[in-house]
Amino acid sequence: MKLTHADLRQFTGTEQWFRHSLMRTILYTEGVQYLAESGGAYWLLDKVATWQLEPRVKAEPFQSWKLKVNENRTATLTCDDGKGNIVHSEAIDWTDFPLDQIELWVEGNVILLPSEH
């Protein structure tokens, strides 16, 4: 099964919460679980969750995390405060993530898809 943006737009809220395996205070939604499982992107959840240990990232009550994948399979992961102010940015040397881009939001201790807000 190939993950598509249309698949992810079907998630509008959540009835089940998942606890991150490393960062036990971080929860995520059904849509994010689907993304991680179908897109092989548990690594992305790990990055977003563990960056919550960084004080300047954790200080932002709302975070917009964007992964942009290039044709050569490198990528850039950025986090901003929802107003365009970059809080974190990093280059990813290689990824097999199936979409060209994805956005995740962090509100408090919850990772969610924008459609689940």
C-alpha positions as CSV (number, residue, x, y, z in Angstrom):
1,M,0.0,0.0,0.0
2,K,1.3,3.4,-1.0
3,L,0.8,6.3,1.4
4,T,-0.9,9.4,-0.1
5,H,-1.9,12.8,1.2
6,A,-5.5,11.8,0.5
7,D,-5.1,9.0,3.0
8,L,-4.0,11.4,5.7
9,R,-6.8,13.9,5.1
10,Q,-9.3,11.3,6.2
11,F,-8.1,11.8,9.8
12,T,-10.1,14.5,11.5
13,G,-9.7,14.1,15.3
14,T,-8.7,11.0,17.2
15,E,-10.5,8.4,19.4
16,Q,-7.3,6.6,20.4
17,W,-4.1,8.1,21.7
18,F,-0.6,6.5,21.3
19,R,2.3,7.0,23.7
20,H,5.7,7.5,22.2
21,S,8.0,4.6,23.1
22,L,11.0,6.7,24.1
23,M,9.5,9.9,25.3
24,R,6.6,8.6,27.5
25,T,5.1,12.1,28.1
26,I,4.5,12.5,24.3
27,L,1.2,11.4,22.9
28,Y,0.2,11.1,19.2
29,T,-3.0,10.6,17.3
30,E,-4.4,7.8,15.1
31,G,-3.5,9.8,12.0
32,V,0.1,10.1,13.1
33,Q,0.2,6.4,14.0
34,Y,-1.1,5.6,10.4
35,L,1.6,7.9,8.9
36,A,4.3,6.3,10.9
37,E,3.2,2.7,10.1
38,S,2.2,3.2,6.5
39,G,5.1,5.6,5.6
40,G,7.8,3.9,7.6
41,A,8.2,7.1,9.6
42,Y,8.6,6.1,13.2
43,W,12.0,7.8,12.8
44,L,10.2,11.1,12.1
45,L,8.2,10.7,15.3
46,D,11.4,10.0,17.2
47,K,13.0,13.2,15.9
48,V,10.0,15.4,16.7
49,A,9.6,13.8,20.2
50,T,13.2,13.9,21.2
51,W,13.6,17.5,20.1
52,Q,11.1,18.3,22.8
53,L,14.0,17.9,25.2
54,E,15.6,21.0,23.8
55,P,14.5,24.0,25.9
56,R,14.0,26.4,23.0
57,V,11.8,23.9,21.1
58,K,9.9,22.8,24.2
59,A,9.2,26.4,25.1
60,E,6.9,26.7,22.0
61,P,3.3,25.8,22.9
62,F,2.6,25.3,19.2
63,Q,5.1,23.8,16.7
64,S,4.8,23.2,13.0
65,W,7.2,20.5,11.9
66,K,7.7,20.2,8.1
67,L,9.6,17.5,6.3
68,K,10.4,18.3,2.7
69,V,11.9,15.4,0.6
70,N,14.1,16.2,-2.4
71,E,14.3,14.1,-5.6
72,N,17.7,12.8,-4.6
73,R,16.1,11.5,-1.3
74,T,17.7,14.0,0.9
75,A,15.4,16.1,3.0
76,T,15.0,19.1,5.3
77,L,13.2,19.0,8.6
78,T,12.2,22.3,10.1
79,C,10.2,23.4,13.1
80,D,8.6,26.8,13.4
81,D,6.4,28.5,16.0
82,G,3.4,28.7,13.6
83,K,4.2,32.3,12.7
84,G,7.2,31.4,10.5
85,N,9.9,31.8,13.1
86,I,12.2,28.8,12.7
87,V,13.0,27.1,16.0
88,H,15.0,24.2,14.5
89,S,16.2,23.0,11.1
90,E,18.2,20.0,10.1
91,A,19.3,18.3,6.9
92,I,18.4,14.6,6.5
93,D,21.1,12.8,4.5
94,W,18.7,10.2,3.1
95,T,15.1,9.1,3.6
96,D,12.7,6.6,1.9
97,F,9.7,8.6,3.2
98,P,7.1,8.1,0.4
99,L,5.6,11.6,0.3
100,D,7.4,14.7,-1.0
101,Q,6.4,16.6,2.1
102,I,4.5,16.3,5.3
103,E,3.5,18.6,8.2
104,L,3.0,17.6,11.8
105,W,1.9,19.8,14.6
106,V,2.8,19.7,18.2
107,E,0.4,21.2,20.7
108,G,1.5,20.8,24.3
109,N,2.6,17.2,24.5
110,V,0.6,15.9,21.5
111,I,1.8,15.2,17.9
112,L,-1.0,15.5,15.4
113,L,-1.8,15.9,11.7
114,P,-3.2,19.4,10.8
115,S,-6.5,17.8,9.8
116,E,-6.9,16.4,13.3
117,H,-6.8,19.8,15.0
